[in-house]
Amino acid sequence: MNFYSEEPQFRALLKELLDEEFYEYADRELLNFGEKCANEIDQRARFTDREGQPKLIKFDAYGDDISEVWVNDGYRKTLEDSYNTGIVGYVHKDIPELGRRGNYIYSYAQGYLLSQTEAGFYCPVTLTMATAYLLEQYASPEVKEKFLPHVLSTGETTLYEGATFLTERQGGSDVGANVVKAVQTAEGYKLYGEKYFASNAGMCGVAMVLARKEGAPSGTKGLTLFAVPWRKEDGKLNGIKIRRLKDKLGVRAVPSAEVEFDGAEAFVVGDPAKGFYYMMEALNLSRVCNTVASLGIMRRAYREAREYALKRDAFGKKLADFPMIKDSLVKLAVKLEVETRTVFKYLPLFEKVMRSEPGVSEKDIVLNRLYIALLKKETAEQAVHFAHEAIEMHGGNGYIEDFVTSRLLRDAQVLTVWEGTANILGLEVLRLMEKFGAGELFLEEMNERIAGMEGEQVEMVRRAIEQLEKLLVSLQTASHDHKTFHSKRVAELMVKIFESVNALEYAVSEDRARKVMEVFIETTLKSAHEFDEQLKSADYFDEITSIEEPEKETAI
């Protein structure tokens, strides 16, 4: 098995997005990583979830608080296999073979494969990516020198995984209510207080922590960003204790904890008055990681459903011979393919904005934030839906832990919560519309992209755009309650249009892509309660769901 070679459409998409030299390198490396993910990493993930979950060793034999987190050997091997590929490091430093820096597209392609087997492990990778970004963008030369080479390690030095600690008991999504305090001493800053949901605790080498300096104003404006090493140079804990590990529904591989700071040495990162702003930039990066993790779960769920339907005998036929089953599988396939394409085709804009490349406009910045909110919300909800569909395809077997489907559902559910719930993301869309005119910018962009196109599905998309225009006009004079009430509905309509436009653009490439587009747009924008003589999803089943026989390639 190889999660990469068995998805030719994803491979072709990367070939579109990467230059020839980079693609040749990435394709070879992803073949190798895709094989590992489908085999040994998948076996380790199963063991970690079932028997080898992280454990807190609170005290040593002498009764001293050591707050150490134990993880199994397989988990550590997966850590090595993943970080040594450059999944974090090569976003920021040169790939030796190419003599140039990698990019987010390649990193997220790796994350997509990893999430098909272990979405829980991709969480620490995400946190390390966010830590690397914050250190590179905003840390002083001294703080960079202290931490960044370790955070970017690909095996040449000791790896420091990262973490971002925001959540406090009284705050949650209301980060402005945070009270962890930073006290200035002759030696530097010391942190005091607790973080209530701190993922990768005990495994990270450095955590990015929001805290309030003495005398700082209330709310988010008074928060400063600090880099906090987990241990001192002598190996002892840096004034940090773990109260307990969270007993979570899913993503059991990642240790999430309640963490107490009692004089933890901390280093200011960037402008002390912009800590919340910096962390929100990192949050947007993490939201894209969340989106990629959702795609990974969607892909694995679809894969398991398809394979089961092709093998399972029922009523004298294979499950996949029945029209209803064909319909279910094709709708999953086209949603996955269009959504994956939408996310990865968007990534060049994300890269441009995150790296503050020359020519970045205000429109780019606003649309980047809008697309992140739309795609994070949609993919997270679809990950849950896909996992549910995979379980239903298996019947009772899907609910049994012998199959991966039950873990997929448990792991998928957290993706709707991490990095902002649907309500928070709906409010983000509303804020972008009211403060930056995101609605008008979105309409302008979508209309430009379909200008000159013709056909039945194009008209369906145009009608959806008209519907959005009317909704946005109504919201302009609506009460605050009405605006917040409808914000998620606006987001849902926007993402349908966004993905449908990507499907239309995809359809011009070849006949199979046209069929994918037809099923996707008609499923997304057409009423499902009308009798339809056509059974497109069933008629197109073989072409859309077949896996092309890959060329004889050996992972190196």
Buried (B, 14 or more C-beta within 10 A) or exposed (E): EBBBBBBBBBBBBBBEBBEEEBBEBBBBBBBBBBBBBBBBBBEBBBBBBEEBBBBBEBEEEEEEEBBBBEBBEBBEEBBEBBBBBBBBBBBBBEBEEBEEEBBBBBBBBBBBBBBBBBBBBBBBBBBBBBBBBBBBBBBBEEBBEBBBBBBBBBEEEEBBBBBBBBBBEEBBEEBBBBBBBBBEEEEEBBBBBBBBBBBBBBBBBBBBBBBBBEEBEEBBEBBBBBBBBBEEEEEEBBBBBBBEBBEBEBBBBBBBBBBBBBEBBBBBBBEBBBBBBBBBBBBBBBBBBBBBBBBBBBBBBBBBBBEBBBEBEEEEEEBBBBEEBBBBBBBBBBBBBBBBBBBBBBBBBBBBBBBEEEEBEEBBBBBBBBBBBBBBBBBBBBBBBBBBBBBEBBEEBBEEEEBBBBBBBBBBBBBBEBBBBBEBBBBBBBBBBEEBBBBEBBBEBBEEBBEEBEBEBBEBBBEBBEBBBEBBEEBEEBEEEEBBEBBBEBBBBBBBBBBBBBBBBBBEEEEBBBBBBBBBBBBBBEEEEEEEEEEBBBBBBEEBBEEEEBEEEEBE
